[in-house]
């Protein structure tokens, strides 16, 4: 007897596939971080060529630096992960702040839904760009709020707030993506 929740098109099976893909992408990202860190126990220098986590960090830091310079701030991006504003306030962007976990969830959703390749790529790139933009805005607000000593009404945890906004964005994007693909199919 075959259980209904194990049928080919069941929601349970779809959620299970999503969970395995999301967890796999998350674990691979951490493996990549560990394997490309010089001095690590599993250091594999040739993996630097596919180290998207460093590239993600670097793109966020450089974009924030560019935008802050555009608005007249004196900014120094001294590495792929350090941004300093007017020689005083600085942030160190840890690997966890790059957003690869949230982006992995979006990737897992898109590849689990099995749409035509062209639609899948468009949805994938659009979603990743939106999540990357949310992260850039978060880093900008973080460094500006520290520099200008903005007062917060409620306790402010930029990482939790980023996750809330990102998950809300994923739900909205998923709804939009599903509506678009339904109208095409």
C-alpha positions in Angstrom: 0.0 0.0 0.0 1.4 3.4 -1.0 0.7 6.2 1.4 -1.0 9.3 -0.1 1.7 11.7 1.2 4.3 9.8 -0.8 2.6 10.2 -4.1 4.6 11.9 -6.9 2.7 15.2 -6.8 2.0 15.4 -3.0 2.6 18.5 -1.0 4.5 16.5 1.6 7.0 15.2 -1.0 7.4 18.7 -2.5 8.2 20.1 1.0 10.6 17.3 1.7 12.4 18.0 -1.6 12.6 21.7 -0.7 13.9 21.0 2.8 16.7 18.7 1.5 17.7 21.2 -1.1 17.7 24.2 1.3 19.7 22.3 3.9 22.1 21.0 1.3 22.8 24.5 -0.1 23.2 25.8 3.5 25.7 23.1 4.4 27.6 23.4 1.1 28.0 27.2 1.8 29.5 26.5 5.2 31.7 23.8 3.8 32.9 26.3 1.1 33.6 28.9 3.8 35.7 26.4 5.8 37.5 24.9 2.7 38.6 28.4 1.4 39.8 29.8 4.7 43.6 29.7 4.7 44.9 27.8 7.7 41.7 25.7 8.0 41.8 22.0 8.6 40.2 21.3 5.2 41.8 24.2 3.2 41.5 23.6 -0.6 42.9 26.6 -2.4 41.4 25.7 -5.8 37.9 26.2 -4.3 38.6 30.0 -4.3 37.4 30.0 -7.9 33.8 29.0 -6.9 33.7 30.9 -3.5 30.4 32.7 -4.0 30.2 33.7 -0.3 33.3 35.9 -0.5 32.0 37.4 -3.8 28.7 38.1 -2.2 30.3 39.8 0.8 32.6 41.8 -1.5 29.7 42.9 -3.8 27.7 44.1 -0.8 30.6 46.0 0.8 31.7 47.6 -2.5 28.1 48.6 -3.4 27.6 50.2 0.1 30.9 52.0 -0.3 29.9 53.3 -3.7 26.5 54.5 -2.5 27.9 56.2 0.6 30.6 57.9 -1.4 27.8 59.1 -3.8 26.0 60.8 -0.9 29.2 62.5 0.3 30.5 60.2 3.0 34.2 59.4 3.2 34.2 55.6 3.1 37.0 53.1 3.2 36.4 49.5 2.2 39.6 48.0 3.5 38.8 44.4 2.7 36.0 42.2 1.4 34.3 42.5 4.8 35.2 45.7 6.5 33.6 49.1 5.8 34.6 52.3 7.6 32.7 55.5 7.5 34.5 58.9 7.9 37.4 57.3 9.8 35.2 56.4 12.8 32.3 54.0 12.5 33.1 50.7 10.9 31.4 47.4 10.4 32.8 43.9 10.0 30.6 41.9 7.8 30.7 38.3 9.0 30.0 35.4 6.7 26.5 35.0 8.2 25.7 38.5 7.2 26.2 37.8 3.5 22.7 36.4 3.2 23.6 33.1 1.7 21.2 31.2 3.9 18.2 33.3 2.8 19.3 33.1 -0.8 19.7 29.4 -0.5 16.0 29.2 0.6 15.0 31.1 -2.5 17.1 28.9 -4.8 15.6 25.8 -3.1 12.1 27.0 -3.7 12.7 27.8 -7.4 14.5 24.6 -8.3 11.9 22.5 -6.3 9.0 23.9 -8.3 10.2 22.5 -11.6 9.3 25.2 -14.1 10.6 25.7 -17.6 14.3 26.6 -17.6 13.9 30.1 -18.9 11.2 31.0 -16.3 13.2 29.4 -13.6 16.3 31.4 -14.4 14.4 34.7 -14.6 12.7 33.9 -11.2 16.0 32.8 -9.7 17.9 35.9 -10.8 15.1 38.4 -9.9 14.7 36.9 -6.5 18.4 36.8 -5.7 18.8 40.4 -6.8 15.9 41.5 -4.6 17.4 39.7 -1.6 20.8 41.1 -2.3 19.3 44.6 -2.5 17.6 44.1 0.9 20.9 43.2 2.3 22.7 46.2 0.9 20.0 48.4 2.3 20.4 46.7 5.7 24.2 47.3 5.8 23.7 50.9 4.7 21.1 51.5 7.4 23.3 49.8 10.0 26.4 51.8 9.3 24.5 55.1 9.0 22.5 54.4 12.2 25.8 53.8 14.1 27.5 56.8 12.6 24.6 59.2 13.3 23.7 57.6 16.7 20.1 57.1 15.7 17.8 56.2 18.6 15.7 53.1 18.4 12.3 52.8 19.9 12.4 49.1 20.1 15.4 46.8 20.6 17.2 46.7 17.3 18.8 43.5 16.0 19.7 44.0 12.3 20.1 40.3 11.7 16.6 39.4 12.9 15.1 42.3 11.1 16.9 41.4 7.9 15.5 37.8 8.2 12.0 39.0 8.8 12.1 41.4 5.9 13.8 38.7 3.7 11.3 36.0 4.5 8.4 38.4 3.9 10.0 39.2 0.5 10.4 35.5 -0.3 6.7 34.9 0.5 5.7 37.8 -1.8 8.1 36.8 -4.5 6.9 33.2 -4.3 3.3 34.3 -4.7 4.2 36.5 -7.6 6.3 33.7 -9.2 3.5 31.1 -8.8 0.9 33.5 -10.3 3.2 34.2 -13.2 4.0 30.6 -13.9 0.3 29.6 -13.5 -0.7 32.2 -16.1 2.0 30.8 -18.5 1.1 27.2 -18.0 
